[in-house]
Amino acid sequence: MPLFSYQCAACGAQHEILVRGDQRPACPECGSKALEKQASRFAAISAAPAEPACASGACAAASSCPMGGCCME
């Protein structure tokens, strides 16, 4: 169940709201459903390159390694 940040278009209040499934949340202050989802502060984009999928050595066998068995060496 994700926690989203919303700003109410009716009263301007900002809240983090737990959203379940297709639920449409309402503002806890005024009850309006006119909420705008805000960008998460944890959704930062990094300029650093991502590690290969098997960099942790999690592949069970070289044949299942998406990087050609590099973690099996």
PDB file of N, H, CA, C and O in Angstrom:
ATOM      1  N   MET A   1       0.844  -1.172   0.000  1.00  0.00           N
ATOM      2  CA  MET A   1       0.000   0.000   0.000  1.00  0.00           C
ATOM      3  C   MET A   1       0.890   1.236   0.000  1.00  0.00           C
ATOM      4  O   MET A   1       1.525   1.541   1.009  1.00  0.00           O
ATOM      5  N   PRO A   2       0.941   1.936  -1.101  1.00  0.00           N
ATOM      6  CA  PRO A   2       1.828   3.087  -1.199  1.00  0.00           C
ATOM      7  C   PRO A   2       1.313   4.316  -0.462  1.00  0.00           C
ATOM      8  O   PRO A   2       0.108   4.525  -0.322  1.00  0.00           O
ATOM      9  N   LEU A   3       2.246   5.107  -0.005  1.00  0.00           N
ATOM     10  H   LEU A   3       3.225   4.938  -0.119  1.00  0.00           H
ATOM     11  CA  LEU A   3       1.956   6.367   0.663  1.00  0.00           C
ATOM     12  C   LEU A   3       2.286   7.473  -0.333  1.00  0.00           C
ATOM     13  O   LEU A   3       3.418   7.564  -0.809  1.00  0.00           O
ATOM     14  N   PHE A   4       1.307   8.309  -0.650  1.00  0.00           N
ATOM     15  H   PHE A   4       0.388   8.235  -0.264  1.00  0.00           H
ATOM     16  CA  PHE A   4       1.498   9.377  -1.624  1.00  0.00           C
ATOM     17  C   PHE A   4       1.314  10.735  -0.961  1.00  0.00           C
ATOM     18  O   PHE A   4       0.564  10.867   0.007  1.00  0.00           O
ATOM     19  N   SER A   5       1.999  11.738  -1.486  1.00  0.00           N
ATOM     20  H   SER A   5       2.607  11.631  -2.272  1.00  0.00           H
ATOM     21  CA  SER A   5       1.821  13.119  -1.047  1.00  0.00           C
ATOM     22  C   SER A   5       0.822  13.779  -1.984  1.00  0.00           C
ATOM     23  O   SER A   5       0.921  13.656  -3.205  1.00  0.00           O
ATOM     24  N   TYR A   6      -0.142  14.481  -1.399  1.00  0.00           N
ATOM     25  H   TYR A   6      -0.223  14.581  -0.408  1.00  0.00           H
ATOM     26  CA  TYR A   6      -1.173  15.171  -2.176  1.00  0.00           C
ATOM     27  C   TYR A   6      -1.305  16.600  -1.697  1.00  0.00           C
ATOM     28  O   TYR A   6      -1.060  16.909  -0.531  1.00  0.00           O
ATOM     29  N   GLN A   7      -1.706  17.485  -2.637  1.00  0.00           N
ATOM     30  H   GLN A   7      -1.905  17.234  -3.584  1.00  0.00           H
ATOM     31  CA  GLN A   7      -2.085  18.843  -2.289  1.00  0.00           C
ATOM     32  C   GLN A   7      -3.527  19.023  -2.735  1.00  0.00           C
ATOM     33  O   GLN A   7      -3.893  18.691  -3.862  1.00  0.00           O
ATOM     34  N   CYS A   8      -4.331  19.553  -1.834  1.00  0.00           N
ATOM     35  H   CYS A   8      -4.034  19.824  -0.918  1.00  0.00           H
ATOM     36  CA  CYS A   8      -5.748  19.764  -2.121  1.00  0.00           C
ATOM     37  C   CYS A   8      -5.919  21.027  -2.959  1.00  0.00           C
ATOM     38  O   CYS A   8      -5.425  22.093  -2.592  1.00  0.00           O
ATOM     39  N   ALA A   9      -6.621  20.901  -4.085  1.00  0.00           N
ATOM     40  H   ALA A   9      -7.022  20.035  -4.383  1.00  0.00           H
ATOM     41  CA  ALA A   9      -6.872  22.046  -4.956  1.00  0.00           C
ATOM     42  C   ALA A   9      -7.911  22.984  -4.337  1.00  0.00           C
ATOM     43  O   ALA A   9      -7.951  24.166  -4.678  1.00  0.00           O
ATOM     44  N   ALA A  10      -8.747  22.475  -3.436  1.00  0.00           N
ATOM     45  H   ALA A  10      -8.714  21.514  -3.159  1.00  0.00           H
ATOM     46  CA  ALA A  10      -9.801  23.288  -2.835  1.00  0.00           C
ATOM     47  C   ALA A  10      -9.296  24.157  -1.684  1.00  0.00           C
ATOM     48  O   ALA A  10      -9.592  25.350  -1.634  1.00  0.00           O
ATOM     49  N   CYS A  11      -8.524  23.557  -0.747  1.00  0.00           N
ATOM     50  H   CYS A  11      -8.283  22.588  -0.788  1.00  0.00           H
ATOM     51  CA  CYS A  11      -8.097  24.324   0.436  1.00  0.00           C
ATOM     52  C   CYS A  11      -6.591  24.536   0.517  1.00  0.00           C
ATOM     53  O   CYS A  11      -6.127  25.302   1.362  1.00  0.00           O
ATOM     54  N   GLY A  12      -5.812  23.871  -0.347  1.00  0.00           N
ATOM     55  H   GLY A  12      -6.188  23.249  -1.033  1.00  0.00           H
ATOM     56  CA  GLY A  12      -4.362  24.055  -0.371  1.00  0.00           C
ATOM     57  C   GLY A  12      -3.591  23.215   0.638  1.00  0.00           C
ATOM     58  O   GLY A  12      -2.363  23.284   0.684  1.00  0.00           O
ATOM     59  N   ALA A  13      -4.282  22.430   1.440  1.00  0.00           N
ATOM     60  H   ALA A  13      -5.279  22.373   1.403  1.00  0.00           H
ATOM     61  CA  ALA A  13      -3.609  21.597   2.444  1.00  0.00           C
ATOM     62  C   ALA A  13      -2.778  20.513   1.769  1.00  0.00           C
ATOM     63  O   ALA A  13      -3.141  20.011   0.705  1.00  0.00           O
ATOM     64  N   GLN A  14      -1.653  20.154   2.402  1.00  0.00           N
ATOM     65  H   GLN A  14      -1.359  20.561   3.266  1.00  0.00           H
ATOM     66  CA  GLN A  14      -0.804  19.080   1.897  1.00  0.00           C
ATOM     67  C   GLN A  14      -0.810  17.947   2.909  1.00  0.00           C
ATOM     68  O   GLN A  14      -0.690  18.170   4.114  1.00  0.00           O
ATOM     69  N   HIS A  15      -0.951  16.716   2.397  1.00  0.00           N
ATOM     70  H   HIS A  15      -1.048  16.535   1.418  1.00  0.00           H
ATOM     71  CA  HIS A  15      -1.011  15.539   3.265  1.00  0.00           C
ATOM     72  C   HIS A  15      -0.354  14.354   2.583  1.00  0.00           C
ATOM     73  O   HIS A  15      -0.327  14.268   1.355  1.00  0.00           O
ATOM     74  N   GLU A  16       0.175  13.440   3.389  1.00  0.00           N
ATOM     75  H   GLU A  16       0.153  13.510   4.386  1.00  0.00           H
ATOM     76  CA  GLU A  16       0.603  12.134   2.894  1.00  0.00           C
ATOM     77  C   GLU A  16      -0.547  11.190   3.213  1.00  0.00           C
ATOM     78  O   GLU A  16      -1.011  11.115   4.351  1.00  0.00           O
ATOM     79  N   ILE A  17      -0.997  10.470   2.189  1.00  0.00           N
ATOM     80  H   ILE A  17      -0.620  10.531   1.265  1.00  0.00           H
ATOM     81  CA  ILE A  17      -2.179   9.624   2.344  1.00  0.00           C
ATOM     82  C   ILE A  17      -1.866   8.218   1.854  1.00  0.00           C
ATOM     83  O   ILE A  17      -1.307   8.037   0.772  1.00  0.00           O
ATOM     84  N   LEU A  18      -2.229   7.227   2.658  1.00  0.00           N
ATOM     85  H   LEU A  18      -2.683   7.375   3.537  1.00  0.00           H
ATOM     86  CA  LEU A  18      -2.075   5.824   2.301  1.00  0.00           C
ATOM     87  C   LEU A  18      -3.196   5.465   1.341  1.00  0.00           C
ATOM     88  O   LEU A  18      -4.372   5.630   1.665  1.00  0.00           O
ATOM     89  N   VAL A  19      -2.834   4.970   0.152  1.00  0.00           N
ATOM     90  H   VAL A  19      -1.879   4.836  -0.110  1.00  0.00           H
ATOM     91  CA  VAL A  19      -3.825   4.674  -0.880  1.00  0.00           C
ATOM     92  C   VAL A  19      -3.863   3.173  -1.129  1.00  0.00           C
ATOM     93  O   VAL A  19      -2.826   2.557  -1.377  1.00  0.00           O
ATOM     94  N   ARG A  20      -5.038   2.588  -1.065  1.00  0.00           N
ATOM     95  H   ARG A  20      -5.880   3.088  -0.863  1.00  0.00           H
ATOM     96  CA  ARG A  20      -5.231   1.154  -1.291  1.00  0.00           C
ATOM     97  C   ARG A  20      -5.915   0.938  -2.639  1.00  0.00           C
ATOM     98  O   ARG A  20      -6.994   1.475  -2.891  1.00  0.00           O
ATOM     99  N   GLY A  21      -5.280   0.152  -3.496  1.00  0.00           N
ATOM    100  H   GLY A  21      -4.404  -0.284  -3.291  1.00  0.00           H
ATOM    101  CA  GLY A  21      -5.875  -0.219  -4.784  1.00  0.00           C
ATOM    102  C   GLY A  21      -6.270   0.977  -5.618  1.00  0.00           C
ATOM    103  O   GLY A  21      -5.468   1.886  -5.833  1.00  0.00           O
ATOM    104  N   ASP A  22      -7.511   0.980  -6.091  1.00  0.00           N
ATOM    105  H   ASP A  22      -8.162   0.241  -5.917  1.00  0.00           H
ATOM    106  CA  ASP A  22      -8.025   2.061  -6.939  1.00  0.00           C
ATOM    107  C   ASP A  22      -8.727   3.143  -6.128  1.00  0.00           C
ATOM    108  O   ASP A  22      -9.472   3.953  -6.680  1.00  0.00           O
ATOM    109  N   GLN A  23      -8.494   3.155  -4.830  1.00  0.00           N
ATOM    110  H   GLN A  23      -7.889   2.497  -4.382  1.00  0.00           H
ATOM    111  CA  GLN A  23      -9.128   4.122  -3.945  1.00  0.00           C
ATOM    112  C   GLN A  23      -8.789   5.549  -4.372  1.00  0.00           C
ATOM    113  O   GLN A  23      -7.647   5.839  -4.730  1.00  0.00           O
ATOM    114  N   ARG A  24      -9.771   6.425  -4.335  1.00  0.00           N
ATOM    115  H   ARG A  24     -10.698   6.189  -4.044  1.00  0.00           H
ATOM    116  CA  ARG A  24      -9.552   7.842  -4.636  1.00  0.00           C
ATOM    117  C   ARG A  24      -9.634   8.586  -3.307  1.00  0.00           C
ATOM    118  O   ARG A  24     -10.720   8.706  -2.739  1.00  0.00           O
ATOM    119  N   PRO A  25      -8.511   9.087  -2.801  1.00  0.00           N
ATOM    120  CA  PRO A  25      -8.503   9.712  -1.479  1.00  0.00           C
ATOM    121  C   PRO A  25      -9.206  11.064  -1.449  1.00  0.00           C
ATOM    122  O   PRO A  25      -9.379  11.720  -2.477  1.00  0.00           O
ATOM    123  N   ALA A  26      -9.605  11.461  -0.247  1.00  0.00           N
ATOM    124  H   ALA A  26      -9.464  10.929   0.588  1.00  0.00           H
ATOM    125  CA  ALA A  26     -10.216  12.767  -0.016  1.00  0.00           C
ATOM    126  C   ALA A  26      -9.328  13.560   0.938  1.00  0.00           C
ATOM    127  O   ALA A  26      -8.591  12.977   1.734  1.00  0.00           O
ATOM    128  N   CYS A  27      -9.395  14.860   0.860  1.00  0.00           N
ATOM    129  H   CYS A  27      -9.993  15.334   0.214  1.00  0.00           H
ATOM    130  CA  CYS A  27      -8.615  15.731   1.727  1.00  0.00           C
ATOM    131  C   CYS A  27      -9.087  15.578   3.176  1.00  0.00           C
ATOM    132  O   CYS A  27     -10.279  15.717   3.448  1.00  0.00           O
ATOM    133  N   PRO A  28      -8.174  15.293   4.110  1.00  0.00           N
ATOM    134  CA  PRO A  28      -8.554  15.174   5.515  1.00  0.00           C
ATOM    135  C   PRO A  28      -9.037  16.500   6.119  1.00  0.00           C
ATOM    136  O   PRO A  28      -9.736  16.491   7.132  1.00  0.00           O
ATOM    137  N   GLU A  29      -8.678  17.627   5.518  1.00  0.00           N
ATOM    138  H   GLU A  29      -8.110  17.634   4.695  1.00  0.00           H
ATOM    139  CA  GLU A  29      -9.076  18.943   6.041  1.00  0.00           C
ATOM    140  C   GLU A  29     -10.499  19.322   5.625  1.00  0.00           C
ATOM    141  O   GLU A  29     -11.326  19.672   6.467  1.00  0.00           O
ATOM    142  N   CYS A  30     -10.776  19.250   4.314  1.00  0.00           N
ATOM    143  H   CYS A  30     -10.104  18.966   3.630  1.00  0.00           H
ATOM    144  CA  CYS A  30     -12.063  19.748   3.821  1.00  0.00           C
ATOM    145  C   CYS A  30     -12.944  18.688   3.170  1.00  0.00           C
ATOM    146  O   CYS A  30     -14.111  18.950   2.877  1.00  0.00           O
ATOM    147  N   GLY A  31     -12.393  17.476   2.938  1.00  0.00           N
ATOM    148  H   GLY A  31     -11.445  17.263   3.176  1.00  0.00           H
ATOM    149  CA  GLY A  31     -13.180  16.398   2.352  1.00  0.00           C
ATOM    150  C   GLY A  31     -13.221  16.398   0.829  1.00  0.00           C
ATOM    151  O   GLY A  31     -13.829  15.511   0.230  1.00  0.00           O
ATOM    152  N   SER A  32     -12.587  17.378   0.195  1.00  0.00           N
ATOM    153  H   SER A  32     -12.093  18.099   0.682  1.00  0.00           H
ATOM    154  CA  SER A  32     -12.593  17.459  -1.267  1.00  0.00           C
ATOM    155  C   SER A  32     -11.816  16.293  -1.881  1.00  0.00           C
ATOM    156  O   SER A  32     -10.830  15.822  -1.314  1.00  0.00           O
ATOM    157  N   LYS A  33     -12.273  15.839  -3.043  1.00  0.00           N
ATOM    158  H   LYS A  33     -13.074  16.221  -3.504  1.00  0.00           H
ATOM    159  CA  LYS A  33     -11.561  14.789  -3.781  1.00  0.00           C
ATOM    160  C   LYS A  33     -10.681  15.398  -4.874  1.00  0.00           C
ATOM    161  O   LYS A  33     -10.090  14.670  -5.671  1.00  0.00           O
ATOM    162  N   ALA A  34     -10.594  16.736  -4.912  1.00  0.00           N
ATOM    163  H   ALA A  34     -11.075  17.327  -4.264  1.00  0.00           H
ATOM    164  CA  ALA A  34      -9.773  17.436  -5.903  1.00  0.00           C
ATOM    165  C   ALA A  34      -8.330  17.511  -5.388  1.00  0.00           C
ATOM    166  O   ALA A  34      -7.841  18.582  -5.029  1.00  0.00           O
ATOM    167  N   LEU A  35      -7.662  16.352  -5.359  1.00  0.00           N
ATOM    168  H   LEU A  35      -8.059  15.482  -5.650  1.00  0.00           H
ATOM    169  CA  LEU A  35      -6.292  16.286  -4.874  1.00  0.00           C
ATOM    170  C   LEU A  35      -5.322  16.126  -6.031  1.00  0.00           C
ATOM    171  O   LEU A  35      -5.600  15.409  -6.993  1.00  0.00           O
ATOM    172  N   GLU A  36      -4.190  16.794  -5.933  1.00  0.00           N
ATOM    173  H   GLU A  36      -3.964  17.376  -5.152  1.00  0.00           H
ATOM    174  CA  GLU A  36      -3.146  16.688  -6.945  1.00  0.00           C
ATOM    175  C   GLU A  36      -1.978  15.932  -6.339  1.00  0.00           C
ATOM    176  O   GLU A  36      -1.430  16.341  -5.315  1.00  0.00           O
ATOM    177  N   LYS A  37      -1.590  14.814  -6.980  1.00  0.00           N
ATOM    178  H   LYS A  37      -2.035  14.482  -7.812  1.00  0.00           H
ATOM    179  CA  LYS A  37      -0.470  14.018  -6.490  1.00  0.00           C
ATOM    180  C   LYS A  37       0.809  14.820  -6.689  1.00  0.00           C
ATOM    181  O   LYS A  37       1.046  15.378  -7.760  1.00  0.00           O
ATOM    182  N   GLN A  38       1.623  14.870  -5.651  1.00  0.00           N
ATOM    183  H   GLN A  38       1.430  14.417  -4.781  1.00  0.00           H
ATOM    184  CA  GLN A  38       2.879  15.608  -5.678  1.00  0.00           C
ATOM    185  C   GLN A  38       4.040  14.659  -5.953  1.00  0.00           C
ATOM    186  O   GLN A  38       3.956  13.468  -5.653  1.00  0.00           O
ATOM    187  N   ALA A  39       5.108  15.178  -6.516  1.00  0.00           N
ATOM    188  H   ALA A  39       5.176  16.146  -6.759  1.00  0.00           H
ATOM    189  CA  ALA A  39       6.298  14.377  -6.759  1.00  0.00           C
ATOM    190  C   ALA A  39       6.886  13.959  -5.419  1.00  0.00           C
ATOM    191  O   ALA A  39       6.982  14.762  -4.491  1.00  0.00           O
ATOM    192  N   SER A  40       7.271  12.714  -5.331  1.00  0.00           N
ATOM    193  H   SER A  40       7.194  12.061  -6.084  1.00  0.00           H
ATOM    194  CA  SER A  40       7.855  12.188  -4.103  1.00  0.00           C
ATOM    195  C   SER A  40       9.249  12.743  -3.916  1.00  0.00           C
ATOM    196  O   SER A  40       9.995  12.892  -4.884  1.00  0.00           O
ATOM    197  N   ARG A  41       9.608  13.050  -2.684  1.00  0.00           N
ATOM    198  H   ARG A  41       9.002  12.929  -1.897  1.00  0.00           H
ATOM    199  CA  ARG A  41      10.966  13.532  -2.434  1.00  0.00           C
ATOM    200  C   ARG A  41      11.970  12.399  -2.509  1.00  0.00           C
ATOM    201  O   ARG A  41      13.177  12.637  -2.521  1.00  0.00           O
ATOM    202  N   PHE A  42      11.480  11.161  -2.559  1.00  0.00           N
ATOM    203  H   PHE A  42      10.500  10.967  -2.549  1.00  0.00           H
ATOM    204  CA  PHE A  42      12.350  10.001  -2.682  1.00  0.00           C
ATOM    205  C   PHE A  42      12.505   9.561  -4.130  1.00  0.00           C
ATOM    206  O   PHE A  42      13.193   8.577  -4.400  1.00  0.00           O
ATOM    207  N   ALA A  43      11.889  10.258  -5.054  1.00  0.00           N
ATOM    208  H   ALA A  43      11.330  11.058  -4.835  1.00  0.00           H
ATOM    209  CA  ALA A  43      11.930   9.876  -6.461  1.00  0.00           C
ATOM    210  C   ALA A  43      13.027  10.620  -7.211  1.00  0.00           C
ATOM    211  O   ALA A  43      12.839  10.995  -8.369  1.00  0.00           O
ATOM    212  N   ALA A  44      14.144  10.832  -6.579  1.00  0.00           N
ATOM    213  H   ALA A  44      14.296  10.527  -5.639  1.00  0.00           H
ATOM    214  CA  ALA A  44      15.241  11.554  -7.224  1.00  0.00           C
ATOM    215  C   ALA A  44      15.884  10.695  -8.304  1.00  0.00           C
ATOM    216  O   ALA A  44      15.976   9.475  -8.166  1.00  0.00           O
ATOM    217  N   ILE A  45      16.321  11.328  -9.362  1.00  0.00           N
ATOM    218  H   ILE A  45      16.246  12.319  -9.474  1.00  0.00           H
ATOM    219  CA  ILE A  45      16.991  10.624 -10.448  1.00  0.00           C
ATOM    220  C   ILE A  45      18.486  10.789 -10.252  1.00  0.00           C
ATOM    221  O   ILE A  45      18.980  11.902 -10.071  1.00  0.00           O
ATOM    222  N   SER A  46      19.191   9.696 -10.289  1.00  0.00           N
ATOM    223  H   SER A  46      18.790   8.792 -10.437  1.00  0.00           H
ATOM    224  CA  SER A  46      20.629   9.709 -10.069  1.00  0.00           C
ATOM    225  C   SER A  46      21.363   9.710 -11.401  1.00  0.00           C
ATOM    226  O   SER A  46      20.922   9.074 -12.358  1.00  0.00           O
ATOM    227  N   ALA A  47      22.477  10.421 -11.463  1.00  0.00           N
ATOM    228  H   ALA A  47      22.835  10.938 -10.686  1.00  0.00           H
ATOM    229  CA  ALA A  47      23.297  10.433 -12.663  1.00  0.00           C
ATOM    230  C   ALA A  47      24.279   9.266 -12.661  1.00  0.00           C
ATOM    231  O   ALA A  47      24.927   8.995 -13.672  1.00  0.00           O
ATOM    232  N   ALA A  48      24.389   8.577 -11.529  1.00  0.00           N
ATOM    233  H   ALA A  48      23.862   8.797 -10.708  1.00  0.00           H
ATOM    234  CA  ALA A  48      25.311   7.450 -11.419  1.00  0.00           C
ATOM    235  C   ALA A  48      24.775   6.272 -12.221  1.00  0.00           C
ATOM    236  O   ALA A  48      23.571   6.019 -12.214  1.00  0.00           O
ATOM    237  N   PRO A  49      25.655   5.545 -12.916  1.00  0.00           N
ATOM    238  CA  PRO A  49      25.194   4.381 -13.682  1.00  0.00           C
ATOM    239  C   PRO A  49      24.723   3.279 -12.747  1.00  0.00           C
ATOM    240  O   PRO A  49      25.250   3.115 -11.646  1.00  0.00           O
ATOM    241  N   ALA A  50      23.737   2.532 -13.191  1.00  0.00           N
ATOM    242  H   ALA A  50      23.309   2.664 -14.085  1.00  0.00           H
ATOM    243  CA  ALA A  50      23.215   1.417 -12.412  1.00  0.00           C
ATOM    244  C   ALA A  50      24.189   0.247 -12.468  1.00  0.00           C
ATOM    245  O   ALA A  50      24.901   0.062 -13.455  1.00  0.00           O
ATOM    246  N   GLU A  51      24.210  -0.537 -11.399  1.00  0.00           N
ATOM    247  H   GLU A  51      23.631  -0.387 -10.597  1.00  0.00           H
ATOM    248  CA  GLU A  51      25.044  -1.738 -11.382  1.00  0.00           C
ATOM    249  C   GLU A  51      24.407  -2.795 -12.265  1.00  0.00           C
ATOM    250  O   GLU A  51      23.190  -2.786 -12.452  1.00  0.00           O
ATOM    251  N   PRO A  52      25.200  -3.706 -12.812  1.00  0.00           N
ATOM    252  CA  PRO A  52      24.623  -4.816 -13.569  1.00  0.00           C
ATOM    253  C   PRO A  52      23.678  -5.635 -12.689  1.00  0.00           C
ATOM    254  O   PRO A  52      23.821  -5.646 -11.466  1.00  0.00           O
ATOM    255  N   ALA A  53      22.736  -6.305 -13.294  1.00  0.00           N
ATOM    256  H   ALA A  53      22.620  -6.296 -14.287  1.00  0.00           H
ATOM    257  CA  ALA A  53      21.740  -7.066 -12.550  1.00  0.00           C
ATOM    258  C   ALA A  53      22.355  -8.115 -11.635  1.00  0.00           C
ATOM    259  O   ALA A  53      21.772  -8.448 -10.603  1.00  0.00           O
ATOM    260  N   CYS A  54      23.511  -8.636 -11.991  1.00  0.00           N
ATOM    261  H   CYS A  54      23.984  -8.365 -12.829  1.00  0.00           H
ATOM    262  CA  CYS A  54      24.089  -9.701 -11.188  1.00  0.00           C
ATOM    263  C   CYS A  54      25.305  -9.235 -10.385  1.00  0.00           C
ATOM    264  O   CYS A  54      26.087 -10.069  -9.927  1.00  0.00           O
ATOM    265  N   ALA A  55      25.476  -7.956 -10.208  1.00  0.00           N
ATOM    266  H   ALA A  55      24.841  -7.279 -10.579  1.00  0.00           H
ATOM    267  CA  ALA A  55      26.656  -7.443  -9.512  1.00  0.00           C
ATOM    268  C   ALA A  55      26.756  -7.968  -8.083  1.00  0.00           C
ATOM    269  O   ALA A  55      27.848  -8.034  -7.519  1.00  0.00           O
ATOM    270  N   SER A  56      25.627  -8.337  -7.504  1.00  0.00           N
ATOM    271  H   SER A  56      24.740  -8.283  -7.962  1.00  0.00           H
ATOM    272  CA  SER A  56      25.650  -8.833  -6.125  1.00  0.00           C
ATOM    273  C   SER A  56      26.006 -10.304  -6.062  1.00  0.00           C
ATOM    274  O   SER A  56      26.169 -10.849  -4.970  1.00  0.00           O
ATOM    275  N   GLY A  57      26.130 -10.969  -7.217  1.00  0.00           N
ATOM    276  H   GLY A  57      25.997 -10.526  -8.104  1.00  0.00           H
ATOM    277  CA  GLY A  57      26.425 -12.394  -7.226  1.00  0.00           C
ATOM    278  C   GLY A  57      25.191 -13.236  -6.957  1.00  0.00           C
ATOM    279  O   GLY A  57      25.300 -14.379  -6.514  1.00  0.00           O
ATOM    280  N   ALA A  58      24.029 -12.683  -7.220  1.00  0.00           N
ATOM    281  H   ALA A  58      23.940 -11.754  -7.579  1.00  0.00           H
ATOM    282  CA  ALA A  58      22.782 -13.366  -6.909  1.00  0.00           C
ATOM    283  C   ALA A  58      22.397 -14.452  -7.912  1.00  0.00           C
ATOM    284  O   ALA A  58      21.451 -15.199  -7.663  1.00  0.00           O
ATOM    285  N   CYS A  59      23.103 -14.559  -9.037  1.00  0.00           N
ATOM    286  H   CYS A  59      23.871 -13.951  -9.239  1.00  0.00           H
ATOM    287  CA  CYS A  59      22.777 -15.580 -10.036  1.00  0.00           C
ATOM    288  C   CYS A  59      23.095 -16.969  -9.489  1.00  0.00           C
ATOM    289  O   CYS A  59      24.146 -17.188  -8.887  1.00  0.00           O
ATOM    290  N   ALA A  60      22.194 -17.878  -9.703  1.00  0.00           N
ATOM    291  H   ALA A  60      21.340 -17.700 -10.192  1.00  0.00           H
ATOM    292  CA  ALA A  60      22.387 -19.248  -9.208  1.00  0.00           C
ATOM    293  C   ALA A  60      23.360 -20.033 -10.084  1.00  0.00           C
ATOM    294  O   ALA A  60      24.080 -20.899  -9.587  1.00  0.00           O
ATOM    295  N   ALA A  61      23.385 -19.741 -11.364  1.00  0.00           N
ATOM    296  H   ALA A  61      22.800 -19.037 -11.768  1.00  0.00           H
ATOM    297  CA  ALA A  61      24.270 -20.452 -12.289  1.00  0.00           C
ATOM    298  C   ALA A  61      24.623 -19.533 -13.446  1.00  0.00           C
ATOM    299  O   ALA A  61      23.872 -18.611 -13.765  1.00  0.00           O
ATOM    300  N   ALA A  62      25.750 -19.781 -14.066  1.00  0.00           N
ATOM    301  H   ALA A  62      26.360 -20.531 -13.807  1.00  0.00           H
ATOM    302  CA  ALA A  62      26.196 -18.947 -15.177  1.00  0.00           C
ATOM    303  C   ALA A  62      25.161 -18.920 -16.301  1.00  0.00           C
ATOM    304  O   ALA A  62      25.017 -17.907 -16.984  1.00  0.00           O
ATOM    305  N   SER A  63      24.451 -20.010 -16.493  1.00  0.00           N
ATOM    306  H   SER A  63      24.568 -20.833 -15.938  1.00  0.00           H
ATOM    307  CA  SER A  63      23.463 -20.070 -17.575  1.00  0.00           C
ATOM    308  C   SER A  63      22.264 -19.159 -17.309  1.00  0.00           C
ATOM    309  O   SER A  63      21.570 -18.772 -18.249  1.00  0.00           O
ATOM    310  N   SER A  64      22.007 -18.809 -16.037  1.00  0.00           N
ATOM    311  H   SER A  64      22.570 -19.124 -15.274  1.00  0.00           H
ATOM    312  CA  SER A  64      20.878 -17.937 -15.733  1.00  0.00           C
ATOM    313  C   SER A  64      21.295 -16.492 -15.508  1.00  0.00           C
ATOM    314  O   SER A  64      20.455 -15.643 -15.209  1.00  0.00           O
ATOM    315  N   CYS A  65      22.593 -16.203 -15.651  1.00  0.00           N
ATOM    316  H   CYS A  65      23.275 -16.892 -15.894  1.00  0.00           H
ATOM    317  CA  CYS A  65      23.098 -14.853 -15.414  1.00  0.00           C
ATOM    318  C   CYS A  65      22.782 -13.964 -16.617  1.00  0.00           C
ATOM    319  O   CYS A  65      23.165 -14.305 -17.736  1.00  0.00           O
ATOM    320  N   PRO A  66      22.091 -12.829 -16.419  1.00  0.00           N
ATOM    321  CA  PRO A  66      21.774 -11.939 -17.523  1.00  0.00           C
ATOM    322  C   PRO A  66      23.015 -11.241 -18.083  1.00  0.00           C
ATOM    323  O   PRO A  66      22.970 -10.656 -19.165  1.00  0.00           O
ATOM    324  N   MET A  67      24.107 -11.305 -17.350  1.00  0.00           N
ATOM    325  H   MET A  67      24.144 -11.780 -16.471  1.00  0.00           H
ATOM    326  CA  MET A  67      25.341 -10.658 -17.799  1.00  0.00           C
ATOM    327  C   MET A  67      26.346 -11.670 -18.339  1.00  0.00           C
ATOM    328  O   MET A  67      27.531 -11.356 -18.450  1.00  0.00           O
ATOM    329  N   GLY A  68      25.899 -12.871 -18.674  1.00  0.00           N
ATOM    330  H   GLY A  68      24.937 -13.126 -18.583  1.00  0.00           H
ATOM    331  CA  GLY A  68      26.769 -13.861 -19.277  1.00  0.00           C
ATOM    332  C   GLY A  68      27.673 -14.604 -18.309  1.00  0.00           C
ATOM    333  O   GLY A  68      28.712 -15.131 -18.709  1.00  0.00           O
ATOM    334  N   GLY A  69      27.293 -14.651 -17.048  1.00  0.00           N
ATOM    335  H   GLY A  69      26.450 -14.223 -16.723  1.00  0.00           H
ATOM    336  CA  GLY A  69      28.065 -15.410 -16.078  1.00  0.00           C
ATOM    337  C   GLY A  69      29.168 -14.612 -15.397  1.00  0.00           C
ATOM    338  O   GLY A  69      30.064 -15.200 -14.791  1.00  0.00           O
ATOM    339  N   CYS A  70      29.122 -13.283 -15.483  1.00  0.00           N
ATOM    340  H   CYS A  70      28.394 -12.805 -15.976  1.00  0.00           H
ATOM    341  CA  CYS A  70      30.195 -12.460 -14.919  1.00  0.00           C
ATOM    342  C   CYS A  70      30.322 -12.627 -13.403  1.00  0.00           C
ATOM    343  O   CYS A  70      31.419 -12.503 -12.858  1.00  0.00           O
ATOM    344  N   CYS A  71      29.223 -12.904 -12.726  1.00  0.00           N
ATOM    345  H   CYS A  71      28.332 -13.005 -13.169  1.00  0.00           H
ATOM    346  CA  CYS A  71      29.307 -13.029 -11.274  1.00  0.00           C
ATOM    347  C   CYS A  71      29.754 -14.433 -10.859  1.00  0.00           C
ATOM    348  O   CYS A  71      29.976 -14.688  -9.675  1.00  0.00           O
ATOM    349  N   MET A  72      29.887 -15.335 -11.820  1.00  0.00           N
ATOM    350  H   MET A  72      29.707 -15.128 -12.782  1.00  0.00           H
ATOM    351  CA  MET A  72      30.280 -16.708 -11.506  1.00  0.00           C
ATOM    352  C   MET A  72      31.800 -16.878 -11.585  1.00  0.00           C
ATOM    353  O   MET A  72      32.325 -17.936 -11.237  1.00  0.00           O
ATOM    354  N   GLU A  73      32.499 -15.848 -12.038  1.00  0.00           N
ATOM    355  H   GLU A  73      32.072 -14.989 -12.320  1.00  0.00           H
ATOM    356  CA  GLU A  73      33.953 -15.940 -12.218  1.00  0.00           C
ATOM    357  C   GLU A  73      34.680 -15.906 -10.894  1.00  0.00           C
ATOM    358  O   GLU A  73      35.909 -15.973 -10.862  1.00  0.00           O
TER     359      GLU A  73
END
